[in-house]
């Protein structure tokens, strides 16, 4: 038994109750190398107490959805806590720290009542007042302190047994609202210095609090309710807190976790009947059970064994990246206009001028091959470069599409000289495409596809939606243009084969890259000529829209019909609020799709490129726009997304930028004051920024997703590197202001960009939290209708290991319409995050507002045809 408090030697087990914040707890632990996370249903109680528990000194029971009374929600936590009360099972006794659901579980097992909170709080902040610091997780915390709350249920203090002593509480007031009144909004141009990481994450002390933390009256007199925020057992090493110490906006989270470790060590110093080595390393077999474990090799290579893996590595296809800088600058739109064969288009378009995120665009019209995928049929359909040959691959039982892509990219490498070149620092060839929302079936741990979503069609049937709008689609791009918007330079780029590989699953990929450098130089000549010609034409071309050719007026409201009509959508919102009130979720991102119901669209849809270039990107430019066309299935994506989902740099730094919180801009004078100079809207627009930033509902939505994203990244990054350099900064766009946050982390050495996207998919801003339970609830609330590409992500995986994906919002999806010969259907997704504070009618209006970023462009296009 150690004689000093060696906290780093503690072996800690975290039991995850399928929460979306559990892995943030790793960031609070001093002993990260000795922390293992398992799910609450990963093993039976018998397996747990025999094979897992003997290896750990203390346990953290995570937050989670649902109630501790339900075995399906609390799993092995119930018998574990029951064992703590049984002297005959002293070999299973451990120091335990319960958080939120874990806190409620401890109280429940000891006989207390878990009831509905007087105020449901999700993503809101309260001042925590502490009554006990001795042998407490609150020792040495400045008092009171800010903490984030995510809960609909609470422990009834009147029902607590004498053995549980209340150690912390909060008042049910609006301290966070008052604190925000005295703060100025943070504009996007504020410092992005990692050293300032926590500077804006905690609110100022509200004016209604005295320096000692007591309340003057807070405007509520003596009627202010108090809620239990913490307790500890009088004799057993059990502690619980109702709030979330792991949230980015909770103060003293590290201090609380360190206090728990200190109290754990004290307990072991007093015990002589529990023997767990502090010096022996954690058993590798036990460590391998952790949910944080990421395979060190690709799945295919691991299954093949070391010998075959060596053969795969030795047969990699090596390519040289050739580039040529242009002497002129022209918009990518004009280059695309010079191309005759534009059936397949891959255009990642940073079309928003003046944005710090609009740095680079990539344009490709001639991919080596195209592949689309259906999760329900588990089929990948390929089309070759010329479009005259197709073939299909059926995935095996132990494969999935993410693994397939990871293995595919692992077959290609750049020659050593390219790896350090300036051109290879960004996209240097690879795959461009999208993952639709239904790829959740293969990315989300614990998710089971409901029977209502199964496809009864054969994949070759004309009416099979799975193949008309595949769950994923990618193009392998080996010749392309890069447009650097910061320096206004254009590069033509292509790959040249140096060595070839045998391919995956018996299907060769030797069409990637030119066979000789002479062929590559010839293509670079053609690419240069195309840019030069485009520059010449653009100087004489009139880009204005043909407003004089309007043949008819089309009602925008009747142009699109929602899958879920107003009455049903409002009812679904009410059900969301009910589920949140029951503790099943903190936030639910409810959506529906709007479909074009104009018959004449089928006759006017032969120029989707023009719809994008002349209308959508001009009306609604965005830093993460795109035009993707997949002739293999007849689908086109026209996106004007303002939101980055995930980027991975060549240095292995992952970044996510969730948007939650939107308000329309004031763009013109609307007052009736005759003396107004016409510029009053400037002050109004500034006030709208401040109002958005102070709105606790909008902030709560943003914070919930930030904490969720931190949790996702902590599973693929070194947890200590996950940071939030920008929290709820106001970003201004042409028509709206957004609340945007930035989360970053450094990937673990054995994690690639495909694995990172998979672990973080689907985007948390499109699901809610906890992610798994929210997705399961949304399946029912959205009547099991597929979202398709909407709510997924779109971008690239580069051969240099980098990646960059948007969130597919503000996007038109064009597919073949089997009900009309030669016709097409256009759909636009819309929705919003529902919290307990949501107003159903207001949420419906916001959903309509979001679709109007795309719908007017389609209306104009139809009118001008």
C-alpha positions in Angstrom: 0.0 0.0 0.0 1.5 3.4 -1.0 2.3 5.8 1.7 1.9 9.0 -0.4 -0.8 10.4 -2.6 0.4 9.2 -6.0 -2.7 10.2 -7.9 -1.2 9.2 -11.3 -1.0 5.6 -10.2 -4.8 5.3 -9.6 -6.6 3.1 -12.1 -10.0 4.7 -12.8 -13.0 3.1 -14.5 -15.7 5.2 -16.1 -19.0 3.6 -16.7 -20.7 5.3 -19.7 -24.5 5.4 -19.6 -24.6 6.1 -23.3 -24.2 9.8 -22.7 -22.6 12.2 -25.2 -20.5 14.0 -22.6 -18.8 11.0 -20.9 -15.5 11.2 -22.7 -15.1 14.9 -21.6 -14.4 13.4 -18.1 -11.1 12.2 -19.4 -9.9 15.8 -19.8 -10.4 16.2 -16.0 -8.3 13.2 -15.0 -4.7 13.5 -13.9 -4.3 9.8 -14.5 -5.6 9.7 -18.1 -3.2 6.8 -19.0 -4.9 4.6 -16.4 -8.5 5.5 -17.3 -10.8 3.0 -19.0 -14.3 3.6 -20.3 -16.9 0.8 -20.7 -20.6 0.9 -21.6 -23.2 0.1 -18.9 -24.3 -3.0 -20.9 -21.0 -4.1 -22.3 -20.7 -7.0 -19.9 -22.9 -8.8 -17.3 -22.6 -8.1 -13.6 -20.9 -11.5 -13.1 -18.3 -10.7 -15.8 -17.9 -7.2 -14.4 -17.1 -8.2 -10.9 -14.9 -11.1 -11.9 -12.9 -9.7 -14.9 -13.0 -5.9 -14.7 -13.7 -4.5 -11.2 -10.6 -6.2 -9.5 -8.3 -4.0 -11.8 -9.6 -0.6 -10.7 -9.2 1.6 -7.6 -12.2 4.0 -8.2 -15.2 4.4 -10.4 -17.0 7.3 -12.1 -20.7 6.7 -13.1 -21.4 9.0 -16.0 -24.4 11.1 -16.9 -26.9 9.7 -19.3 -30.5 9.8 -20.6 -33.5 8.2 -18.8 -33.9 7.2 -15.2 -31.8 5.2 -12.7 -34.8 3.1 -11.9 -34.7 1.6 -15.4 -32.3 -1.3 -15.9 -32.1 -0.4 -19.6 -30.8 3.1 -18.7 -28.6 2.2 -15.8 -27.2 -1.3 -16.6 -24.5 -2.6 -14.3 -24.5 0.5 -12.3 -27.4 -0.8 -10.3 -25.8 -4.0 -8.9 -22.5 -2.1 -8.4 -24.2 0.4 -6.2 -26.2 -2.3 -4.4 -23.0 -4.1 -3.6 -21.6 -1.0 -1.9 -24.3 -1.3 0.7 -23.7 -4.9 1.5 -20.9 -5.6 4.0 -20.7 -9.2 2.8 -19.6 -7.9 -0.6 -16.8 -5.7 0.7 -14.4 -7.0 -2.0 -16.5 -5.0 -4.5 -16.5 -1.8 -2.5 -14.9 1.2 -4.3 -14.9 5.0 -4.1 -17.6 6.1 -6.6 -18.3 9.5 -8.0 -21.8 9.8 -9.6 -22.5 12.6 -12.1 -26.1 13.6 -13.0 -27.7 10.2 -13.7 -25.0 8.6 -11.6 -25.8 11.1 -8.8 -29.5 10.2 -9.1 -28.6 6.5 -9.1 -26.7 6.7 -5.8 -29.7 8.4 -4.2 -32.2 6.0 -5.7 -30.3 2.9 -4.5 -30.1 4.4 -1.0 -33.9 4.9 -0.9 -34.3 8.5 -2.1 -36.9 9.6 -4.6 -35.9 10.9 -8.1 -38.6 13.3 -9.2 -39.2 16.0 -11.9 -37.2 19.2 -11.5 -39.1 22.4 -10.7 -37.2 24.0 -13.6 -35.8 21.8 -16.4 -32.3 23.0 -17.2 -30.3 21.9 -20.2 -27.2 24.0 -21.1 -28.0 26.6 -18.6 -25.6 27.8 -15.9 -26.2 28.3 -12.1 -24.1 29.4 -9.2 -23.3 26.4 -7.0 -23.2 27.1 -3.2 -21.3 24.6 -1.1 -22.1 23.6 2.5 -19.3 21.0 3.0 -15.7 21.0 2.0 -14.2 18.4 4.4 -13.6 15.1 2.7 -15.4 16.6 -0.2 -15.0 16.9 -4.0 -15.5 20.7 -3.4 -12.3 21.2 -1.4 -10.3 24.3 -2.4 -13.0 25.5 -5.0 -13.7 29.2 -4.9 -17.3 29.7 -3.8 -19.8 30.0 -5.3 -18.8 28.8 -8.7 -20.5 28.5 -12.1 -21.7 25.1 -13.2 -23.6 23.8 -16.3 -26.7 21.8 -15.8 -28.2 19.2 -18.1 -31.2 17.6 -16.3 -34.9 17.2 -16.2 -34.9 15.1 -13.0 -33.6 15.8 -9.5 -33.3 14.1 -6.1 -36.0 15.1 -3.7 -34.1 16.5 -0.7 -37.0 15.5 1.7 -36.5 11.8 0.7 -32.7 11.7 1.3 -31.7 9.2 4.0 -29.6 10.4 6.9 -26.6 8.6 5.4 -26.5 11.1 2.5 -25.4 14.6 3.5 -26.2 17.5 1.2 -23.0 19.3 0.2 -24.1 21.7 -2.5 -27.2 23.4 -3.8 -28.3 26.1 -6.2 -31.1 28.7 -6.4 -33.6 28.3 -9.1 -33.1 31.9 -10.4 -31.8 33.5 -13.6 -28.3 34.4 -12.5 -26.9 33.5 -15.9 -29.4 35.9 -17.6 -28.3 38.7 -15.3 -24.6 38.0 -15.8 -25.1 38.2 -19.6 -26.8 41.6 -19.4 -23.5 43.0 -18.2 -21.3 41.4 -20.9 -20.5 42.5 -24.5 -20.9 40.0 -27.3 -17.8 38.3 -28.8 -17.3 39.1 -32.4 -15.7 36.5 -34.8 -12.6 38.7 -35.0 -11.7 38.2 -31.4 -8.5 36.5 -30.5 -8.1 32.9 -31.4 -5.1 32.3 -29.2 -5.0 28.9 -27.5 -3.5 30.5 -24.4 -6.8 32.4 -24.0 -8.7 29.0 -24.1 -10.8 29.5 -21.0 -11.0 33.3 -20.9 -14.6 33.6 -22.1 -16.0 30.3 -20.9 -17.2 31.4 -17.5 -19.7 34.2 -16.9 -19.1 37.2 -14.7 -20.6 37.1 -11.2 -24.2 38.4 -11.3 -24.8 41.8 -9.6 -27.4 40.2 -7.4 -24.8 38.1 -5.5 -22.9 39.4 -2.6 -19.1 38.8 -2.5 -19.7 35.9 -0.2 -22.1 34.3 -2.6 -25.3 35.0 -0.6 -28.3 36.3 -2.5 -29.6 39.8 -1.7 -33.1 38.8 -2.9 -32.6 38.2 -6.6 -36.0 39.7 -7.3 -37.7 36.7 -5.9 -37.9 37.5 -2.2 -38.0 34.5 0.0 -39.7 32.3 -2.6 -36.5 31.2 -4.5 -36.4 27.5 -4.8 -33.3 25.5 -3.9 -32.1 22.3 -5.7 -29.7 19.7 -4.4 -26.5 19.9 -6.5 -24.3 17.6 -4.4 -24.1 15.1 -1.6 -21.7 12.6 0.0 -22.2 9.5 2.1 -21.4 9.8 5.8 -19.5 6.5 6.0 -19.0 5.1 2.5 -16.8 6.6 -0.2 -19.8 7.8 -2.3 -20.1 11.3 -3.8 -22.6 12.7 -6.3 -23.2 16.0 -8.2 -26.2 16.9 -10.2 -24.4 19.3 -12.5 -21.8 18.5 -15.1 -18.2 19.2 -14.0 -16.9 18.1 -17.4 -18.7 20.9 -19.3 -16.4 23.5 -20.9 -18.3 26.2 -18.9 -18.2 24.6 -15.5 -15.6 26.0 -13.2 -13.2 23.8 -11.1 -13.9 20.6 -13.0 -10.3 19.5 -12.8 -10.2 20.4 -9.1 -13.2 18.3 -8.3 -11.9 15.3 -10.1 -8.5 15.6 -8.3 -10.4 15.9 -5.0 -12.1 12.6 -5.8 -8.8 11.0 -6.5 -7.4 12.3 -3.2 -10.3 11.0 -1.3 -10.0 7.6 -3.1 -6.3 7.4 -2.0 -7.3 8.3 1.6 -9.8 5.5 1.6 -7.2 2.9 0.5 -4.8 4.1 3.2 -7.5 3.2 5.7 -8.4 -0.2 4.2 -6.5 -3.4 4.6 -8.9 -5.8 2.9 -8.8 -4.4 -0.6 -5.6 -5.2 -2.5 -5.2 -3.6 -6.0 -1.6 -2.9 -7.1 -0.7 0.7 -7.6 2.6 -0.2 -9.3 1.6 -3.0 -11.7 0.5 -1.6 -15.1 -3.1 -2.0 -16.2 -3.8 -5.4 -17.8 -3.7 -4.9 -21.6 -6.7 -7.2 -22.0 -8.7 -4.9 -19.7 -7.5 -1.8 -21.4 -8.5 -3.2 -24.8 -12.1 -3.3 -23.5 -12.2 0.5 -23.3 -14.5 2.4 -25.7 -11.6 4.7 -26.3 -9.5 2.0 -28.0 -9.0 2.7 -31.7 -7.5 0.0 -34.0 -3.9 0.6 -34.8 -4.2 -0.7 -38.3 -7.0 -0.6 -40.9 -9.6 -3.3 -40.4 -8.7 -5.2 -43.6 -5.0 -5.3 -42.7 -5.7 -6.4 -39.2 -8.0 -9.2 -40.5 -5.3 -10.3 -43.0 -2.6 -10.7 -40.4 0.8 -9.2 -40.1 2.3 -11.1 -43.1 -0.4 -10.0 -45.5 -0.4 -6.5 -44.1 3.3 -6.3 -45.0 2.4 -7.3 -48.6 -0.3 -4.7 -48.8 2.1 -2.0 -47.6 4.7 -3.0 -50.0 2.3 -2.8 -53.0 1.0 0.7 -52.4 0.3 2.8 -55.4 2.7 5.7 -55.4 1.9 8.9 -57.2 3.6 12.2 -58.0 1.6 15.4 -57.7 2.3 17.7 -60.6 1.2 21.3 -60.4 1.2 24.4 -62.6 0.4 27.9 -61.4 -1.7 30.1 -63.7 -0.7 33.7 -64.5 -4.3 34.9 -64.3 -7.1 34.8 -61.8 -10.7 33.9 -62.7 -13.6 32.6 -60.7 -14.1 28.8 -60.8 -17.6 29.4 -62.2 -16.1 30.6 -65.5 -13.6 27.7 -65.7 -16.5 25.3 -65.3 -18.3 27.1 -68.0 -15.6 26.3 -70.5 -15.9 22.6 -70.0 -17.9 20.6 -72.5 -18.3 17.3 -70.6 -19.6 18.3 -67.2 -21.7 15.3 -66.4 -19.6 14.5 -63.3 -18.7 17.6 -61.2 -16.9 17.8 -58.0 -16.7 21.5 -56.9 -15.9 22.4 -53.3 -16.7 26.1 -53.5 -15.7 28.7 -51.0 -17.8 31.3 -52.7 -18.3 33.8 -49.8 -16.0 36.7 -50.4 -14.5 38.4 -47.4 -14.7 35.4 -45.1 -11.7 34.2 -43.2 -12.9 30.6 -43.9 -13.2 31.0 -47.7 -9.6 30.1 -48.4 -9.7 27.5 -51.1 -11.9 26.0 -53.8 -11.3 22.7 -55.6 -12.9 22.0 -59.1 -12.8 18.6 -60.8 -14.9 17.4 -63.8 -13.1 14.1 -64.7 -12.7 11.8 -61.7 -10.9 8.5 -62.1 -14.0 6.7 -60.8 -17.2 7.4 -58.9 -18.8 5.2 -56.2 -22.1 5.4 -54.4 -23.2 3.3 -51.4 -26.5 2.0 -49.8 -26.4 1.0 -46.1 -29.5 -1.1 -46.4 -28.3 -3.1 -49.4 -24.6 -2.9 -48.3 -23.7 -2.3 -51.9 -21.1 0.0 -53.5 -21.8 0.9 -57.1 -18.8 2.0 -59.2 -18.6 3.9 -62.5 -15.4 4.4 -64.4 -13.9 7.6 -65.7 -15.6 7.5 -69.1 -19.0 6.5 -67.6 -19.4 3.6 -69.9 -18.8 0.8 -67.3 -20.3 0.1 -63.9 -19.8 -2.6 -61.4 -20.9 -3.4 -57.8 -19.2 -4.6 -54.6 -21.2 -6.2 -51.8 -19.7 -5.6 -48.4 -19.1 -8.6 -46.2 -20.6 -9.0 -42.7 -17.4 -7.6 -41.0 -17.1 -4.6 -43.3 -18.7 -1.2 -43.5 -18.3 1.7 -45.8 -16.1 3.8 -43.5 -13.7 0.9 -43.2 -13.8 0.4 -47.0 -12.9 4.0 -47.7 -10.1 4.0 -45.1 -8.7 0.8 -46.7 -9.0 2.3 -50.2 -7.1 5.5 -49.3 -4.5 3.4 -47.5 -3.6 1.9 -50.9 -2.3 5.3 -52.3 0.6 7.4 -51.2 2.4 10.5 -52.6 6.1 10.2 -53.4 8.3 11.4 -50.6 9.3 14.7 -52.4 5.6 15.7 -52.6 4.9 15.3 -48.9 6.9 18.4 -47.9 5.8 20.6 -50.9 3.6 23.6 -50.6 1.0 22.2 -53.0 0.6 19.1 -50.8 -0.3 21.1 -47.7 -3.9 21.2 -48.8 -6.0 19.0 -51.1 -3.6 17.0 -53.3 -5.9 14.4 -54.8 -8.2 11.9 -53.1 -11.9 11.5 -52.8 -14.6 14.3 -52.9 -18.1 13.5 -51.8 -20.6 13.2 -49.0 -21.9 11.0 -46.2 -25.7 11.2 -45.9 -27.4 11.2 -42.5 -28.3 7.5 -42.8 -24.6 6.6 -42.5 -25.4 6.9 -38.8 -26.3 3.2 -39.2 -22.6 2.4 -39.5 -21.0 5.1 -37.4 -23.1 5.4 -34.2 -22.2 2.8 -31.6 -25.3 1.0 -30.2 -27.6 2.1 -33.1 -29.8 -0.6 -34.6 -31.7 0.2 -37.9 -35.5 0.1 -37.1 -37.5 -2.3 -39.2 -39.6 0.6 -40.5 -36.5 1.9 -42.4 -35.7 -1.4 -44.1 -35.9 -1.4 -47.9 -38.1 -3.9 -49.6 -37.0 -3.0 -53.1 -34.2 -4.7 -55.1 -31.3 -2.3 -55.5 -31.6 -2.5 -59.3 -35.2 -1.5 -59.2 -36.0 1.9 -60.7 -38.1 2.9 -57.7 -35.5 2.0 -55.1 -34.8 5.2 -53.2 -31.6 3.8 -51.8 -30.0 4.0 -55.2 -31.7 7.2 -56.4 -30.3 9.0 -53.4 -27.5 6.9 -52.0 -26.4 7.1 -48.4 -22.9 8.1 -49.5 -21.2 9.1 -52.7 -17.6 9.9 -53.6 -15.5 10.7 -56.7 -11.8 9.8 -56.8 -10.2 13.1 -58.0 -6.8 12.9 -59.7 -6.9 16.0 -62.0 -8.3 19.3 -60.7 -7.9 23.0 -60.2 -7.2 24.7 -56.9 -8.3 28.3 -56.3 -6.6 30.1 -53.5 -8.9 33.0 -52.6 -6.5 34.6 -50.2 -3.7 35.1 -52.8 -6.0 34.9 -55.9 -3.9 32.2 -57.5 -4.9 29.2 -59.5 -3.1 25.9 -59.7 -3.8 23.0 -62.1 -2.9 19.7 -60.4 -2.8 16.1 -61.5 -1.4 12.8 -60.3 1.1 10.6 -62.2 1.5 6.9 -61.4 4.9 5.8 -60.3 3.9 2.4 -59.0 0.5 0.6 -59.0 -1.4 -1.5 -56.5 -3.5 -4.5 -56.8 -6.6 -2.8 -55.4 -9.1 -3.9 -52.8 -11.5 -6.8 -53.0 -10.2 -7.7 -56.5 -11.2 -4.4 -58.1 -8.2 -2.5 -59.6 -7.8 1.2 -59.2 -5.0 1.6 -61.8 -7.0 4.3 -63.6 -6.0 6.8 -60.9 -3.3 9.1 -62.3 -1.7 9.5 -65.7 0.5 6.7 -66.9 3.3 9.0 -68.0 4.5 12.5 -67.2 4.1 13.5 -70.8 0.4 12.7 -70.6 0.2 14.7 -67.4 1.9 17.7 -69.0 -0.4 17.6 -71.9 -3.4 17.8 -69.6 -1.8 20.7 -67.7 -1.5 22.5 -71.0 -5.2 22.0 -71.6 -6.1 23.0 -68.0 -4.0 26.2 -68.5 -5.8 27.0 -71.7 -9.2 26.5 -70.1 -8.3 29.0 -67.4 -6.9 31.5 -69.8 -10.0 31.3 -72.0 -12.3 31.6 -69.0 -10.5 34.7 -67.9 -10.9 36.3 -71.3 -14.6 35.4 -71.6 -15.4 36.5 -68.1 -14.2 40.1 -68.9 -16.9 40.4 -71.6 -19.6 38.3 -70.1 -22.7 39.8 -68.4 -23.2 37.9 -65.2 -26.5 39.6 -64.4 -29.6 37.5 -64.1 -32.1 37.7 -67.0 -34.8 39.5 -65.2 -36.4 40.5 -68.5 -37.1 36.9 -69.5 -39.5 36.1 -66.7 -42.3 34.0 -68.3 -44.4 33.6 -65.2 -44.6 34.2 -61.5 -44.2 31.2 -59.2 -45.4 31.3 -55.7 -42.6 30.4 -53.4 -44.9 29.0 -50.7 -46.5 26.6 -53.1 -43.2 25.7 -54.7 -42.2 23.3 -52.0 -44.3 20.9 -49.9 -43.1 19.6 -46.6 -42.9 15.9 -45.8 -44.4 16.8 -42.4 -47.1 19.4 -42.6 -47.4 22.3 -40.1 -49.9 20.5 -37.8 -47.8 17.3 -37.6 -44.5 19.2 -37.2 -45.8 21.3 -34.3 -47.1 18.1 -32.7 -43.7 16.5 -33.1 -42.2 19.6 -31.4 -44.5 19.1 -28.5 -43.5 15.5 -28.3 -39.8 16.5 -28.3 -40.4 18.9 -25.4 -42.2 16.0 -23.6 -39.3 13.6 -24.1 -36.9 16.3 -22.8 -39.0 16.8 -19.8 -38.9 13.1 -19.1 -35.1 13.2 -19.1 -34.7 11.2 -22.4 -32.7 14.0 -24.1 -31.2 17.4 -23.5 -31.9 18.7 -27.0 -33.5 17.2 -30.2 -32.8 18.5 -33.7 -36.1 17.9 -35.4 -36.1 18.2 -39.2 -38.3 17.7 -42.3 -37.7 17.9 -46.0 -39.5 20.2 -48.4 -40.0 18.9 -51.9 -40.6 20.8 -55.1 -44.1 20.2 -56.4 -43.8 22.1 -59.7 -44.4 19.8 -62.7 -42.6 22.1 -65.1 -39.3 21.7 -63.2 -38.8 18.4 -65.0 -38.6 20.3 -68.3 -36.2 22.9 -66.9 -33.7 20.9 -65.0 -31.1 20.2 -67.7 -28.8 22.9 -66.5 -28.3 22.5 -62.8 -24.9 24.0 -63.1 -26.6 27.3 -64.1 -29.0 27.0 -61.2 -26.0 26.8 -58.9 -23.7 29.4 -60.5 -26.2 32.1 -61.5 -28.6 31.8 -58.5 -27.7 29.9 -55.4 -24.1 30.9 -55.0 -24.9 34.5 -55.8 -28.0 34.8 -53.6 -26.5 32.9 -50.7 -22.7 32.6 -50.8 -21.2 30.6 -48.1 -17.7 29.4 -47.1 -18.5 25.7 -47.4 -20.6 25.6 -50.6 -20.4 22.8 -53.1 -21.8 21.5 -56.4 -21.6 17.7 -56.7 -23.0 15.7 -59.6 -23.3 11.9 -59.7 -24.5 10.6 -63.1 -24.1 7.0 -61.8 -27.4 7.6 -59.8 -28.7 10.8 -61.4 -28.2 12.9 -58.2 -26.9 16.4 -57.8 -26.1 18.3 -54.6 -26.2 22.2 -54.6 -25.0 23.4 -51.2 -24.5 26.8 -49.7 -23.6 25.6 -46.2 -22.2 28.1 -43.7 -21.1 25.4 -41.2 -17.9 23.4 -41.0 -18.4 19.9 -39.6 -14.8 18.7 -39.3 -11.4 19.4 -40.7 -8.2 17.4 -40.2 -4.8 19.0 -41.1 -1.8 17.2 -42.3 -0.4 17.7 -38.8 -3.3 15.7 -37.4 -5.2 18.7 -35.8 -8.9 18.2 -36.0 -11.3 21.2 -35.9 -15.0 21.4 -35.7 -17.2 24.6 -35.9 -20.8 24.1 -34.8 -23.4 26.7 -35.5 -26.3 27.0 -33.1 -28.1 30.3 -32.7 -29.4 32.4 -35.6 -31.0 35.8 -36.0 -31.9 37.7 -39.2 -29.9 40.8 -39.9 -31.3 44.4 -40.1 -30.3 45.4 -43.6 -32.4 48.5 -44.3 -34.1 51.3 -42.5 -37.6 50.2 -41.3 -38.5 53.1 -39.1 -41.1 55.7 -39.9 -39.1 58.6 -38.5 -39.0 61.3 -41.2 -35.9 62.7 -39.7 -34.0 59.4 -39.9 -30.9 59.5 -42.1 -31.6 56.0 -43.4 -28.8 54.4 -41.5 -30.6 53.5 -38.3 -30.5 49.9 -39.3 -26.8 49.8 -38.5 -27.5 50.3 -34.8 -30.4 47.8 -35.0 -28.1 45.2 -36.6 -25.6 45.7 -33.9 -28.3 45.3 -31.2 -29.4 42.1 -32.8 -25.9 40.6 -32.4 -26.0 41.5 -28.7 -29.5 40.1 -28.3 -28.5 36.8 -30.0 -25.4 36.5 -27.8 -27.4 37.1 -24.6 -30.2 34.7 -25.5 -29.9 31.9 -22.9 -31.9 29.5 -25.1 -29.6 30.0 -28.1 -26.5 29.8 -25.9 -27.8 26.6 -24.3 -28.2 25.0 -27.7 -24.7 26.0 -28.7 -23.1 24.9 -25.4 -24.8 21.5 -25.6 -23.3 20.8 -29.0 -19.9 22.2 -28.1 -19.8 19.7 -25.1 -21.0 16.9 -27.4 -18.3 17.7 -30.0 -15.6 17.8 -27.3 -16.8 14.3 -26.3 -16.6 13.1 -29.9 -13.1 14.4 -30.4 -11.9 13.0 -27.0 -12.4 9.5 -28.5 -10.0 10.1 -31.3 -7.7 12.8 -29.9 -5.4 13.0 -26.9 -8.1 14.3 -24.5 -5.7 16.8 -23.0 -5.4 18.5 -26.4 -9.1 19.1 -26.9 -9.7 22.8 -26.6 -12.4 25.5 -27.3 -10.5 28.5 -28.5 -13.8 30.2 -29.5 -17.0 29.8 -27.6 -20.2 31.4 -29.0 -18.6 34.1 -31.2 -21.0 36.0 -33.4 -20.3 35.5 -37.1 -22.1 37.7 -39.6 -23.3 36.5 -43.0 -25.2 38.2 -45.8 -28.6 37.7 -44.3 -28.1 36.3 -40.7 -25.9 36.4 -37.7 -24.9 33.1 -36.2 -23.5 31.9 -32.9 -20.4 29.8 -33.8 -17.9 28.0 -31.7 -14.6 26.3 -32.5 -13.3 23.1 -31.0 -9.9 21.6 -31.7 -7.8 18.6 -30.7 -4.7 16.6 -31.9 -5.4 13.1 -33.2 -3.9 10.1 -31.6 -1.0 8.7 -33.7 -3.0 5.6 -34.8 -6.1 7.5 -35.9 -6.7 8.7 -39.5 -9.1 11.2 -40.9 -11.7 8.6 -42.0 -11.8 7.2 -38.5 -12.2 10.7 -37.1 -15.2 11.5 -39.3 -16.8 8.2 -38.5 -16.4 8.7 -34.7 -17.9 12.2 -34.9 -20.7 11.3 -37.4 -23.5 12.3 -37.6 -22.9 16.0 -36.8 -24.0 16.7 -33.3 -25.6 20.0 -34.4 -28.1 17.9 -36.5 -29.0 15.3 -33.8 -29.0 16.7 -30.3 -27.7 15.2 -27.1 -27.1 12.6 -25.9 -26.5 11.6 -29.5 -27.6 7.9 -29.6 -30.8 8.4 -27.6 -31.6 11.6 -29.6 -31.2 9.8 -32.9 -33.4 7.0 -31.8 -36.1 9.4 -30.7 -35.8 11.4 -33.9 -36.4 8.3 -36.0 -39.8 8.0 -34.4 -40.6 11.7 -34.4 -39.7 12.1 -38.1 -41.8 9.0 -38.9 -38.7 7.0 -40.1 -38.4 9.2 -43.2 -34.8 9.3 -44.4 -33.1 12.6 -44.3 -30.8 11.6 -47.2 -27.8 13.8 -47.8 -29.3 16.5 -45.6 -27.9 16.6 -42.1 -24.8 14.6 -43.3 -21.5 16.0 -44.3 -19.8 16.9 -47.6 -16.1 17.5 -48.4 -12.9 15.6 -49.1 -10.3 13.1 -47.9 -6.9 14.0 -49.3 -4.1 11.6 -50.1 -1.9 13.6 -47.7 -4.1 12.6 -44.7 -6.0 15.8 -44.4 -9.8 16.2 -44.7 -12.4 19.0 -44.6 -16.2 18.5 -44.5 -19.2 20.8 -44.1 -22.6 20.1 -42.5 -25.1 19.5 -45.3 -27.6 22.3 -44.6 -28.9 25.1 -46.9 -28.7 22.5 -49.6 -30.8 21.4 -52.6 -30.8 17.7 -53.4 -31.8 16.9 -57.0 -32.7 13.3 -57.8 -34.5 11.4 -60.5 -38.3 11.4 -60.1 -39.7 7.9 -61.0 -43.2 9.3 -61.2 -42.3 11.5 -64.2 -40.4 10.2 -67.2 -37.2 12.2 -67.5 -38.3 14.3 -64.5 -36.5 15.3 -61.3 -37.3 16.1 -57.7 -35.7 18.8 -55.7 -35.7 18.6 -51.9 -34.5 21.0 -49.3 -34.1 20.0 -45.6 -34.9 22.3 -42.7 -35.3 22.1 -39.0 -34.0 23.3 -35.7 -32.8 22.3 -32.2 -35.7 21.8 -29.8 -35.1 22.4 -26.1 -37.5 22.5 -23.2 -37.8 26.3 -23.7 -38.8 26.0 -27.4 -42.0 27.6 -28.7 -43.5 25.2 -31.3 -44.8 27.9 -33.6 -41.6 29.9 -33.5 -39.6 26.7 -34.3 -41.8 26.1 -37.3 -41.2 29.6 -38.5 -37.4 29.2 -38.1 -37.6 26.0 -40.1 -39.3 27.8 -42.9 -36.7 30.6 -42.7 -33.8 28.2 -43.1 -35.3 26.7 -46.3 -35.7 30.2 -47.8 -31.9 30.4 -48.1 -32.3 28.0 -51.0 -35.9 28.1 -52.2 -35.8 31.7 -53.6 -32.9 30.7 -55.9 -34.9 27.8 -57.3 -37.9 30.1 -57.7 -35.8 32.6 -59.7 -34.3 29.9 -61.8 -37.7 28.6 -62.8 -39.0 32.0 -63.5 -36.0 33.0 -65.7 -35.9 29.8 -67.8 
